[in-house]
Amino acid sequence: MTLAYLLILLVSIAGMITLDWKFKLAFFRDAKVSAVSLALGVAMFTAWDDMGIRQGIFFRGSGQWMTGLQLFPEYPIEELFFLILLNYLALNILEFAKRVRGKK
């Protein structure tokens, strides 16, 4: 059970990759721009999390669904994959919305 949350995140990221591939939304449209955008988004939210952790606002939750692995104090590995999923989803939604509005 300790891998459940991480596995769910990985399956969700695989779903984002599948949608991206099928509709050429982000990485399959422009890999370089998408990689930079994803990296900057994850870095920004990681810095945000770090500030919250240092101020005692954010802390690592515990539960049977988490691996227990931390990248740094109070920052579980699942958080990194959640941020990747969140930013990838945002990239895909942005491109999809542009297409719906008729902009390429």
N, CA, C and O atoms as a MOPAC input file, in Angstrom:
PM7 MOZYME 1SCF
protein

 N      0.80800 1    -1.20700 1     0.00000 1
 C      0.00000 1     0.00000 1     0.00000 1
 C      0.84400 1     1.26000 1     0.00000 1
 O      0.35900 1     2.32400 1    -0.38500 1
 N      2.09700 1     1.16400 1     0.42400 1
 C      2.89900 1     2.37800 1     0.55200 1
 C      3.22600 1     3.03200 1    -0.77900 1
 O      3.64800 1     4.18800 1    -0.81500 1
 N      3.04000 1     2.31500 1    -1.85700 1
 C      3.32100 1     2.89900 1    -3.17000 1
 C      2.06400 1     3.39300 1    -3.87400 1
 O      2.15100 1     3.89000 1    -4.99700 1
 N      0.91600 1     3.27100 1    -3.25600 1
 C     -0.35400 1     3.55700 1    -3.92400 1
 C     -0.41300 1     4.97500 1    -4.49300 1
 O     -0.72400 1     5.15500 1    -5.67100 1
 N     -0.12100 1     5.97200 1    -3.67900 1
 C     -0.22600 1     7.35500 1    -4.13300 1
 C      0.76000 1     7.64600 1    -5.26500 1
 O      0.40700 1     8.28700 1    -6.25500 1
 N      1.98500 1     7.17500 1    -5.11200 1
 C      2.99100 1     7.37400 1    -6.15000 1
 C      2.57200 1     6.67700 1    -7.44200 1
 O      2.72700 1     7.24500 1    -8.52300 1
 N      2.04800 1     5.47000 1    -7.34800 1
 C      1.60000 1     4.75500 1    -8.54500 1
 C      0.43200 1     5.47400 1    -9.22100 1
 O      0.37200 1     5.53800 1   -10.44900 1
 N     -0.48500 1     6.00700 1    -8.43800 1
 C     -1.60200 1     6.76500 1    -9.00500 1
 C     -1.07900 1     7.99600 1    -9.74700 1
 O     -1.55200 1     8.31500 1   -10.83800 1
 N     -0.11200 1     8.67800 1    -9.15900 1
 C      0.47800 1     9.84200 1    -9.82600 1
 C      1.16100 1     9.43700 1   -11.13300 1
 O      1.02400 1    10.12500 1   -12.14400 1
 N      1.89400 1     8.32700 1   -11.11500 1
 C      2.58400 1     7.87100 1   -12.32200 1
 C      1.59500 1     7.46000 1   -13.41100 1
 O      1.82100 1     7.74300 1   -14.58800 1
 N      0.51100 1     6.80200 1   -13.03300 1
 C     -0.51800 1     6.44100 1   -14.00700 1
 C     -1.15400 1     7.70800 1   -14.58200 1
 O     -1.43400 1     7.77100 1   -15.77900 1
 N     -1.38000 1     8.69800 1   -13.75400 1
 C     -1.96000 1     9.96400 1   -14.21200 1
 C     -1.01800 1    10.68800 1   -15.16900 1
 O     -1.45900 1    11.24400 1   -16.17400 1
 N      0.27000 1    10.68200 1   -14.86300 1
 C      1.25700 1    11.28800 1   -15.76300 1
 C      1.28000 1    10.52100 1   -17.08800 1
 O      1.38900 1    11.13000 1   -18.15200 1
 N      1.17800 1     9.20100 1   -17.03000 1
 C      1.11600 1     8.40400 1   -18.25900 1
 C     -0.11400 1     8.79000 1   -19.07900 1
 O     -0.05300 1     8.83600 1   -20.30800 1
 N     -1.22600 1     9.06700 1   -18.40500 1
 C     -2.42200 1     9.53500 1   -19.10400 1
 C     -2.19300 1    10.87900 1   -19.77600 1
 O     -2.65300 1    11.09900 1   -20.89700 1
 N     -1.48600 1    11.78100 1   -19.10100 1
 C     -1.16400 1    13.09100 1   -19.69700 1
 C     -0.27600 1    12.90300 1   -20.92600 1
 O     -0.46100 1    13.57800 1   -21.93900 1
 N      0.67900 1    11.99400 1   -20.83300 1
 C      1.56000 1    11.72300 1   -21.97100 1
 C      0.74900 1    11.16600 1   -23.14000 1
 O      0.96500 1    11.54600 1   -24.29100 1
 N     -0.17700 1    10.27000 1   -22.83900 1
 C     -1.01900 1     9.68700 1   -23.88600 1
 C     -1.86100 1    10.75400 1   -24.57500 1
 O     -1.94000 1    10.78700 1   -25.80300 1
 N     -2.48700 1    11.62300 1   -23.79400 1
 C     -3.28300 1    12.70900 1   -24.38500 1
 C     -2.40800 1    13.65700 1   -25.18800 1
 O     -2.79800 1    14.10900 1   -26.26500 1
 N     -1.23000 1    13.95500 1   -24.66700 1
 C     -0.28600 1    14.82000 1   -25.36900 1
 C      0.10400 1    14.19300 1   -26.70600 1
 O      0.11600 1    14.87100 1   -27.73300 1
 N      0.41700 1    12.91600 1   -26.69200 1
 C      0.81300 1    12.21700 1   -27.91400 1
 C     -0.33300 1    12.19400 1   -28.93000 1
 O     -0.12900 1    12.49200 1   -30.10700 1
 N     -1.52000 1    11.84400 1   -28.47600 1
 C     -2.65800 1    11.71700 1   -29.39200 1
 C     -3.02400 1    13.04300 1   -30.04500 1
 O     -3.30200 1    13.09200 1   -31.24300 1
 N     -3.02700 1    14.12100 1   -29.26000 1
 C     -3.47600 1    15.41800 1   -29.77100 1
 C     -2.33900 1    16.40100 1   -30.03600 1
 O     -2.58900 1    17.54000 1   -30.42800 1
 N     -1.09400 1    15.97300 1   -29.82600 1
 C      0.09100 1    16.83000 1   -30.04500 1
 C     -0.07400 1    18.15900 1   -29.31800 1
 O     -0.05100 1    19.22200 1   -29.93900 1
 N     -0.23800 1    18.09200 1   -28.00200 1
 C     -0.55600 1    19.27900 1   -27.20600 1
 C      0.67100 1    20.02800 1   -26.68600 1
 O      0.75500 1    21.24700 1   -26.83500 1
 N      1.60300 1    19.33000 1   -26.09100 1
 C      2.72200 1    20.02000 1   -25.44600 1
 C      4.05000 1    19.46000 1   -25.97000 1
 O      4.60200 1    19.97300 1   -26.94400 1
 N      4.55600 1    18.41200 1   -25.32500 1
 C      5.85600 1    17.85200 1   -25.69200 1
 C      5.87500 1    17.31500 1   -27.12200 1
 O      6.90000 1    17.39600 1   -27.79900 1
 N      4.76700 1    16.77400 1   -27.57900 1
 C      4.72800 1    16.22100 1   -28.92900 1
 C      4.45400 1    17.28900 1   -29.98300 1
 O      4.39200 1    16.99400 1   -31.17600 1
 N      4.29100 1    18.52800 1   -29.53200 1
 C      4.16400 1    19.66400 1   -30.44100 1
 C      5.46800 1    20.44500 1   -30.45700 1
 O      5.99400 1    20.75700 1   -31.52500 1
 N      5.99300 1    20.76400 1   -29.27200 1
 C      7.25000 1    21.50400 1   -29.14900 1
 C      7.94600 1    21.06900 1   -27.86100 1
 O      7.70600 1    21.63000 1   -26.79200 1
 N      8.79300 1    20.08300 1   -27.97500 1
 C      9.41600 1    19.46700 1   -26.79900 1
 C     10.28500 1    20.43600 1   -26.00800 1
 O     10.26700 1    20.41800 1   -24.77700 1
 N     11.04100 1    21.27800 1   -26.69400 1
 C     11.95800 1    22.17200 1   -26.00000 1
 C     11.20500 1    23.19600 1   -25.15200 1
 O     11.52100 1    23.38500 1   -23.97800 1
 N     10.22400 1    23.84800 1   -25.73800 1
 C      9.44300 1    24.84300 1   -25.00000 1
 C      8.68300 1    24.18400 1   -23.85000 1
 O      8.59800 1    24.74400 1   -22.75700 1
 N      8.13900 1    23.01500 1   -24.09300 1
 C      7.38700 1    22.30700 1   -23.06000 1
 C      8.29400 1    21.89600 1   -21.90000 1
 O      7.91100 1    22.01500 1   -20.73600 1
 N      9.49000 1    21.41400 1   -22.22000 1
 C     10.42800 1    20.99900 1   -21.17300 1
 C     10.83300 1    22.18400 1   -20.29800 1
 O     10.89300 1    22.06800 1   -19.07400 1
 N     11.10700 1    23.31400 1   -20.92800 1
 C     11.47400 1    24.51500 1   -20.16400 1
 C     10.28800 1    24.97500 1   -19.30500 1
 O     10.45900 1    25.31600 1   -18.13500 1
 N      9.09900 1    24.98100 1   -19.89000 1
 C      7.90800 1    25.40300 1   -19.15000 1
 C      7.63700 1    24.49000 1   -17.96500 1
 O      7.34800 1    24.96000 1   -16.86400 1
 N      7.73100 1    23.19000 1   -18.19000 1
 C      7.49900 1    22.22800 1   -17.11300 1
 C      8.54600 1    22.38500 1   -16.01200 1
 O      8.20900 1    22.40200 1   -14.82800 1
 N      9.81100 1    22.50000 1   -16.40300 1
 C     10.88900 1    22.64400 1   -15.41900 1
 C     10.73300 1    23.91800 1   -14.60200 1
 O     10.91800 1    23.90100 1   -13.38500 1
 N     10.39200 1    25.02700 1   -15.26400 1
 C     10.20300 1    26.28600 1   -14.53200 1
 C      9.01500 1    26.21600 1   -13.58500 1
 O      9.08100 1    26.71600 1   -12.46200 1
 N      7.93400 1    25.59900 1   -14.03400 1
 C      6.75700 1    25.46600 1   -13.17400 1
 C      7.03900 1    24.60700 1   -11.95600 1
 O      6.67200 1    24.96800 1   -10.83800 1
 N      7.68600 1    23.47700 1   -12.16700 1
 C      8.02000 1    22.58800 1   -11.04400 1
 C      8.99500 1    23.28200 1   -10.10000 1
 O      8.85300 1    23.17700 1    -8.88200 1
 N      9.97900 1    23.98500 1   -10.64300 1
 C     10.94400 1    24.70800 1    -9.80700 1
 C     10.25400 1    25.79600 1    -8.98500 1
 O     10.55800 1    25.97300 1    -7.80500 1
 N      9.32700 1    26.52200 1    -9.60700 1
 C      8.61700 1    27.58400 1    -8.88900 1
 C      7.79100 1    27.00400 1    -7.74000 1
 O      7.83800 1    27.51100 1    -6.61900 1
 N      7.04100 1    25.94600 1    -8.02000 1
 C      6.21400 1    25.35700 1    -6.96700 1
 C      7.05700 1    24.66200 1    -5.89700 1
 O      6.66400 1    24.62100 1    -4.73100 1
 N      8.20800 1    24.11900 1    -6.28400 1
 C      9.10400 1    23.52800 1    -5.28700 1
 C      9.65700 1    24.61400 1    -4.36800 1
 O      9.76200 1    24.41400 1    -3.15800 1
 N     10.00800 1    25.75800 1    -4.94200 1
 C     10.47400 1    26.88400 1    -4.12000 1
 C      9.35200 1    27.35900 1    -3.20300 1
 O      9.58700 1    27.66900 1    -2.03500 1
 N      8.13900 1    27.41500 1    -3.73300 1
 C      6.96500 1    27.79200 1    -2.93200 1
 C      6.80500 1    26.82000 1    -1.75800 1
 O      6.63000 1    27.23900 1    -0.61400 1
 N      6.86700 1    25.52500 1    -2.05400 1
 C      6.75700 1    24.51500 1    -1.00400 1
 C      7.86400 1    24.67600 1     0.02800 1
 O      7.62000 1    24.57500 1     1.23100 1
 N      9.08200 1    24.92600 1    -0.44500 1
 C     10.21200 1    25.09100 1     0.47000 1
 C      9.99200 1    26.27100 1     1.41200 1
 O     10.27600 1    26.17800 1     2.60600 1
 N      9.48900 1    27.37500 1     0.87700 1
 C      9.21400 1    28.53200 1     1.74000 1
 C      8.14200 1    28.19800 1     2.77100 1
 O      8.25100 1    28.57400 1     3.93800 1
 N      7.11100 1    27.49300 1     2.33100 1
 C      6.04800 1    27.09300 1     3.26200 1
 C      6.54300 1    26.14000 1     4.33000 1
 O      6.13700 1    26.23400 1     5.48800 1
 N      7.42300 1    25.21900 1     3.94500 1
 C      8.00000 1    24.28100 1     4.90300 1
 C      8.84800 1    25.02500 1     5.91900 1
 O      8.75000 1    24.76700 1     7.11900 1
 N      9.68300 1    25.95000 1     5.44700 1
 C     10.56400 1    26.71400 1     6.35300 1
 C      9.77300 1    27.57600 1     7.33300 1
 O     10.22400 1    27.82100 1     8.45200 1
 N      8.59400 1    28.03500 1     6.91300 1
 C      7.76600 1    28.87100 1     7.78600 1
 C      6.82600 1    28.04200 1     8.65800 1
 O      6.07500 1    28.59200 1     9.46400 1
 N      6.86900 1    26.72600 1     8.49800 1
 C      6.03100 1    25.85900 1     9.30800 1
 C      4.58200 1    25.77800 1     8.83500 1
 O      3.71800 1    25.29000 1     9.56400 1
 N      4.31600 1    26.25000 1     7.63300 1
 C      2.95900 1    26.22000 1     7.08800 1
 C      2.68200 1    24.85900 1     6.45800 1
 O      1.60700 1    24.29100 1     6.64900 1
 N      3.64700 1    24.33800 1     5.71000 1
 C      3.49900 1    23.04100 1     5.04800 1
 C      4.28800 1    22.00300 1     5.82600 1
 O      5.34800 1    22.29300 1     6.38100 1
 N      3.76300 1    20.80100 1     5.85700 1
 C      4.47500 1    19.69300 1     6.47300 1
 C      4.05500 1    18.40300 1     5.78300 1
 O      2.99700 1    18.31500 1     5.16000 1
 N      4.90600 1    17.43100 1     5.91500 1
 C      4.64200 1    16.13800 1     5.27800 1
 C      3.55300 1    15.42200 1     6.05100 1
 O      3.64900 1    15.21900 1     7.26100 1
 N      2.53500 1    15.05100 1     5.33500 1
 C      1.49800 1    14.23800 1     5.95000 1
 C      1.97000 1    12.80100 1     6.05000 1
 O      2.91600 1    12.40100 1     5.37100 1
 N      1.33200 1    12.05200 1     6.86800 1
 C      1.69300 1    10.64100 1     6.96600 1
 C      0.47900 1     9.82000 1     6.57400 1
 O     -0.66200 1    10.26200 1     6.70300 1
 N      0.73600 1     8.67600 1     6.11600 1
 C     -0.36200 1     7.80000 1     5.75300 1
 C      0.14700 1     6.52300 1     5.13900 1
 O      1.30400 1     6.41600 1     4.73400 1
 N     -0.72700 1     5.57400 1     5.08000 1
 C     -0.35000 1     4.27200 1     4.54400 1
 C     -0.15300 1     4.30200 1     3.03700 1
 O      0.36300 1     3.34500 1     2.46100 1
 N     -0.55900 1     5.39500 1     2.39200 1
 C     -0.48700 1     5.49300 1     0.93400 1
 C      0.83400 1     6.08900 1     0.45800 1
 O      1.12900 1     6.05000 1    -0.73700 1
 N      1.62400 1     6.63400 1     1.35900 1
 C      2.86300 1     7.32900 1     1.01000 1
 C      4.06400 1     6.39400 1     1.16900 1
 O      4.04800 1     5.48400 1     1.99800 1
 N      5.10400 1     6.62900 1     0.36600 1
 C      6.30000 1     5.79000 1     0.42500 1
 C      7.15500 1     6.07500 1     1.65300 1
 O      7.85200 1     5.19200 1     2.15200 1
 N      7.09800 1     7.29900 1     2.13300 1
 C      7.97200 1     7.69900 1     3.23600 1
 C      9.29100 1     8.28600 1     2.76000 1
 O     10.06600 1     8.79700 1     3.56800 1
 N      9.55600 1     8.22000 1     1.46700 1
 C     10.78400 1     8.78400 1     0.91500 1
 C     10.64900 1    10.30100 1     0.81800 1
 O      9.63100 1    10.81500 1     0.35500 1
 N     11.68400 1    11.00900 1     1.25900 1
 C     11.66700 1    12.46400 1     1.20900 1
 C     12.86100 1    12.96500 1     0.41000 1
 O     13.97200 1    12.45300 1     0.54400 1
 N     12.61700 1    13.97500 1    -0.42600 1
 C     13.70800 1    14.58300 1    -1.18100 1
 C     14.48100 1    15.55800 1    -0.31800 1
 O     15.69900 1    15.67900 1    -0.44800 1
 N     13.78400 1    16.24800 1     0.55600 1
 C     14.38300 1    17.03600 1     1.63200 1
 C     13.36500 1    17.07900 1     2.75200 1
 O     12.21600 1    16.69400 1     2.53500 1
 N     13.73600 1    17.53300 1     3.94600 1
 C     12.81900 1    17.45100 1     5.08000 1
 C     11.42700 1    18.01700 1     4.76900 1
 O     11.28700 1    19.12600 1     4.25400 1
 N     10.41600 1    17.22800 1     5.09600 1
 C      9.00200 1    17.57000 1     4.90800 1
 C      8.57300 1    17.65000 1     3.44700 1
 O      7.49200 1    18.16600 1     3.16200 1
 N      9.38900 1    17.15400 1     2.50800 1
 C      9.07500 1    17.19900 1     1.08200 1
 C      9.11700 1    15.78100 1     0.51900 1
 O     10.17000 1    15.31500 1     0.08500 1
 N      7.97800 1    15.09600 1     0.52600 1
 C      7.96600 1    13.70700 1     0.05500 1
 C      8.14500 1    13.61500 1    -1.45400 1
 O      7.82400 1    14.55200 1    -2.18400 1
 N      8.64800 1    12.50100 1    -1.90500 1
 C      8.87400 1    12.29500 1    -3.32800 1
 C      7.57100 1    12.41400 1    -4.11900 1
 O      7.58300 1    12.82100 1    -5.28100 1
 N      6.46100 1    12.06400 1    -3.49700 1
 C      5.16700 1    12.17200 1    -4.17100 1
 C      4.85500 1    13.61100 1    -4.55800 1
 O      4.18100 1    13.85400 1    -5.55900 1
 N      5.33700 1    14.55800 1    -3.77600 1
 C      5.08100 1    15.97400 1    -4.07800 1
 C      5.71100 1    16.37000 1    -5.41300 1
 O      5.10900 1    17.11300 1    -6.18900 1
 N      6.90900 1    15.87800 1    -5.67900 1
 C      7.57000 1    16.17800 1    -6.95000 1
 C      6.73700 1    15.66000 1    -8.12000 1
 O      6.52900 1    16.37300 1    -9.10100 1
 N      6.26500 1    14.42700 1    -8.01500 1
 C      5.46400 1    13.86600 1    -9.10700 1
 C      4.10600 1    14.54900 1    -9.21700 1
 O      3.56400 1    14.67500 1   -10.31500 1
 N      3.55400 1    14.98800 1    -8.09300 1
 C      2.31500 1    15.75700 1    -8.14000 1
 C      2.53300 1    17.07300 1    -8.89400 1
 O      1.69900 1    17.47100 1    -9.70600 1
 N      3.64500 1    17.73900 1    -8.62500 1
 C      3.93700 1    19.00300 1    -9.30400 1
 C      4.18600 1    18.78900 1   -10.79500 1
 O      3.79600 1    19.62200 1   -11.61300 1
 N      4.82300 1    17.69600 1   -11.14900 1
 C      5.00700 1    17.37500 1   -12.57300 1
 C      3.65000 1    17.17600 1   -13.22700 1
 O      3.39600 1    17.71000 1   -14.30700 1
 N      2.77500 1    16.41000 1   -12.57900 1
 C      1.43000 1    16.18600 1   -13.11100 1
 C      0.66300 1    17.49600 1   -13.23100 1
 O      0.04400 1    17.75600 1   -14.26200 1
 N      0.69600 1    18.31100 1   -12.20700 1
 C     -0.02500 1    19.58200 1   -12.20100 1
 C      0.42700 1    20.48600 1   -13.35000 1
 O     -0.40300 1    21.06100 1   -14.05400 1
 N      1.72200 1    20.60700 1   -13.53500 1
 C      2.24500 1    21.47300 1   -14.58900 1
 C      2.01600 1    20.89300 1   -15.97800 1
 O      1.73800 1    21.63600 1   -16.91900 1
 N      2.12600 1    19.59800 1   -16.11500 1
 C      1.86500 1    18.95200 1   -17.40600 1
 C      0.39000 1    19.11500 1   -17.78200 1
 O      0.05800 1    19.39500 1   -18.93300 1
 N     -0.47500 1    18.93800 1   -16.80300 1
 C     -1.90400 1    19.15400 1   -17.03200 1
 C     -2.16800 1    20.58200 1   -17.49100 1
 O     -2.94700 1    20.80600 1   -18.41700 1
 N     -1.52400 1    21.54400 1   -16.84700 1
 C     -1.70100 1    22.95000 1   -17.22500 1
 C     -1.23500 1    23.20000 1   -18.66300 1
 O     -1.89700 1    23.92000 1   -19.41100 1
 N     -0.10700 1    22.61300 1   -19.04900 1
 C      0.38100 1    22.76400 1   -20.42900 1
 C     -0.62200 1    22.18300 1   -21.42600 1
 O     -0.92800 1    22.80600 1   -22.44300 1
 N     -1.12700 1    20.99300 1   -21.13100 1
 C     -2.08300 1    20.35300 1   -22.03100 1
 C     -3.38800 1    21.13600 1   -22.11300 1
 O     -3.94200 1    21.30100 1   -23.19900 1
 N     -3.88200 1    21.61800 1   -20.98400 1
 C     -5.13100 1    22.38300 1   -20.98500 1
 C     -4.95900 1    23.69300 1   -21.74700 1
 O     -5.84500 1    24.08400 1   -22.50700 1
 N     -3.84500 1    24.36600 1   -21.55500 1
 C     -3.60200 1    25.62800 1   -22.24600 1
 C     -3.62100 1    25.43600 1   -23.76200 1
 O     -4.26600 1    26.19700 1   -24.48200 1
 N     -2.91300 1    24.42100 1   -24.23600 1
 C     -2.88100 1    24.18500 1   -25.67700 1
 C     -4.25700 1    23.75000 1   -26.19200 1
 O     -4.67100 1    24.16300 1   -27.27500 1
 N     -4.95200 1    22.93300 1   -25.43300 1
 C     -6.29400 1    22.50800 1   -25.84000 1
 C     -7.23300 1    23.71100 1   -25.92500 1
 O     -8.01600 1    23.82300 1   -26.86800 1
 N     -7.15700 1    24.60700 1   -24.94500 1
 C     -8.00300 1    25.79800 1   -24.94500 1
 C     -7.68900 1    26.69600 1   -26.14400 1
 O     -8.59800 1    27.27400 1   -26.73800 1
 N     -6.41400 1    26.81500 1   -26.49900 1
 C     -6.04400 1    27.59300 1   -27.68400 1
 C     -6.68000 1    27.01100 1   -28.93700 1
 O     -7.19000 1    27.74000 1   -29.78800 1
 N     -6.64300 1    25.70700 1   -29.03500 1
 C     -7.22900 1    25.06200 1   -30.21900 1
 C     -8.73200 1    25.23100 1   -30.27200 1
 O     -9.29100 1    25.46300 1   -31.34400 1
 N     -9.39100 1    25.11900 1   -29.13900 1
 C    -10.84600 1    25.28100 1   -29.09700 1
 C    -11.22400 1    26.69500 1   -29.53100 1
 O    -12.22700 1    26.90200 1   -30.21400 1
 N    -10.41500 1    27.65100 1   -29.12800 1
 C    -10.68000 1    29.05300 1   -29.50100 1
 C    -10.23000 1    29.36900 1   -30.91700 1
 O    -10.46700 1    30.47200 1   -31.40800 1
 N     -9.58700 1    28.42200 1   -31.57800 1
 C     -9.17600 1    28.61900 1   -32.96100 1
 C     -7.81500 1    29.25400 1   -33.14100 1
 O     -7.47700 1    29.68500 1   -34.24300 1
 N     -7.02600 1    29.32000 1   -32.07800 1
 C     -5.68400 1    29.88100 1   -32.16500 1
 C     -4.66400 1    28.73700 1   -32.18200 1
 O     -4.80300 1    27.75400 1   -31.45400 1
 N     -3.66500 1    28.88200 1   -33.00500 1
 C     -2.61900 1    27.85100 1   -33.05500 1
 C     -1.36300 1    28.45300 1   -32.61200 1
 O     -0.33600 1    27.77600 1   -32.57000 1

